[in-house]
Amino acid sequence: MPMYHTDDQAMLKDSASPFIAEAGPVAHLRSLRDSNDPTGFSRDLWKQFAEMGFTGILVPEDKGGLGLGHVEAGIVLEEIGRNLTPSPFLTTAVAAASALKAAGGAVADEWLPRIAAGDAVIALAIDESQRHRPERVALKAERSGNGFRLSGTKTFVLNGHVADMLLVAARTAGAAGEESGITLFAVPRDAAGLSADPRRLVDSSIASKLTLDGVEVTADAVVGEVDAGWSALKPLLAAARTGASAELLGVGQGAMDMTMTYLKQRKQFGRLIGEFQSLQHRAAHLYSEMEIARSCVMKAQQLLDEGNDGAELMVSVAKAKVGQTTNLAVREGVQMHGGIGMTDEYDIGLYMKRDRALAEFMGDVNYHTDRVARMNGY
């Protein structure tokens, strides 16, 4: 496929870009942060996302969505990243929607229409340690009557304290480190025995440590099949990683755009600092790296939409490359802004904070670089 947007995708970008820039700018993030908002995002804005059709991009048409793909979802995510817009779009409308769509069944029939309508926020309860290691699920799900009893903890659960439902990966067989024996459950947030300890992250988003103390769920809560949850977890991870790459790309692009504007405005020794050759070289290098990263992300999105066997490798290539590039963009941005880049008055520092948090989500650069090497036989 060509490495550029189709006419329909360009139209989506033309609608998403001004809408998100106006409705969810960096000032919106500052407002939520400074008011110590306990939710971490605006539910009113989430409903506006639904009215624009964004929340239903990956939801099938027969479930009330648009039935589009990851390229289209990435367009929205890039604009979210460019504006640092607090939103549950990545976890709910991209990752959770992908898992539910792949699994099908009664849980999907219930929640996919709610996602499309903007009536649901879904959190991902996958990891259990400081690092992203999804196959190391140890949280126990034991048979109890006609259902299961879940016991254990989950970490880094974005929006876990306010989500309507949580997708919880639990172990029903095997041992930690094995992909087989994992079962995915849809657990309501108000389930007895479920508690959340929310903490505000460096980028002002809120993630929770969840404790499940004998949480009882029925067999209807199983997403997919018992012991075969990896079949639903795999598309969830691919969608979340690709989506995070697209959002990170937006963060890097937003930081670069802000820096280029500053280079054209700031004067030193009677000259615009953008005229200094050393800064021009650094800006040109950053631009080149951003374009390479953009190509990696789009290729991963296209392969996922095609159902191509090479998608898994390209997803990790994209997450690793964008992680490196966006980190370069925010560091160069802060340095080229000089001393003011370290102050809260200027937005460039907020981009650095968002990069730090988002880079860890669903695997950092080291995790995905190692994954690419292993998939290539190293």
HELIX and SHEET records of a PDB file:
HELIX    1   1 ASP A    7  ALA A   23  1                                  17    
HELIX    2   2 VAL A   26  ASP A   34  1                                   9    
HELIX    3   3 ARG A   43  GLU A   51  1                                   9    
HELIX    4   4 PHE A   54  GLY A   56  5                                   3    
HELIX    5   5 GLU A   61  LYS A   63  5                                   3    
HELIX    6   6 HIS A   70  ASN A   83  1                                  14    
HELIX    7   7 PHE A   89  PHE A   89  1                                   1    
HELIX    8   8 LEU A   90  ALA A   96  3                                   7    
HELIX    9   9 ALA A   97  ALA A  103  1                                   7    
HELIX   10  10 GLY A  105  ALA A  117  1                                  13    
HELIX   11  11 PRO A  134  ARG A  136  5                                   3    
HELIX   12  12 ALA A  219  ALA A  221  5                                   3    
HELIX   13  13 TRP A  230  LEU A  263  1                                  34    
HELIX   14  14 ILE A  273  GLU A  275  5                                   3    
HELIX   15  15 GLN A  277  GLU A  306  1                                  30    
HELIX   16  16 ALA A  311  MET A  336  1                                  26    
HELIX   17  17 GLY A  338  MET A  342  5                                   5    
HELIX   18  18 ILE A  348  GLU A  360  1                                  13    
HELIX   19  19 VAL A  365  MET A  375  1                                  11    
SHEET    1   A 4 ILE A 122  ALA A 125  0                                        
SHEET    2   A 4 MET A 165  ARG A 171  1                                        
SHEET    3   A 4 ILE A 182  PRO A 188 -1                                        
SHEET    4   A 4 VAL A 222  VAL A 223 -1                                        
SHEET    1   B 4 LYS A 140  SER A 144  0                                        
SHEET    2   B 4 GLY A 147  LEU A 158 -1                                        
SHEET    3   B 4 ILE A 206  THR A 218 -1                                        
SHEET    4   B 4 LEU A 194  ARG A 200 -1                                        
SHEET    1   C 2 LYS A 267  GLN A 268  0                                        
SHEET    2   C 2 ARG A 271  LEU A 272 -1                                        
END                                                                             
